[in-house]
Amino acid sequence: MISKERKAEIVQAHGGTENNTGKPEVQIALLTEHIKALSGHCETHRKDHHSRRGLIMLVAKRKNLLGYLQKNNIQRYREILAALGLRK
C-alpha cells in the first residue's frame, strides 16, 4: 500500500493541488505506484495468484486511462509518460 504522505506527494506533483485526485494524470500516477509495489510482492510470492490477478486488473485500468488521455489530449499524455518513465 501507498502511505498517506506518499499519496499526497503524488497528487500534489501531478494534480496541482492536494484535493485534485480526479485528473487522469493523478490516477495514472497512483496506479503506477501501486503497480510497482504489487509487482515486487508478486516476484517474491510467485504462487500468490490472487494478487497477480489484482495486478493485471490494475495494469488494465491504467491502460484504459492512458488510452483516454491519448485520445483527448495528446500533449498531457506525452507529459505523463515522460514523468512516470512509462513507454508505450
Secondary structure, 3 states (H helix, E strand, C coil): CCCHHHHHHHHHHHHCCCCCCCCHHHHHHHHHHHHHHHHHHHHHCCCCHHHHHHHHHHHHHHHHHHHHHHHHCHHHHHHHHHHHCCCC
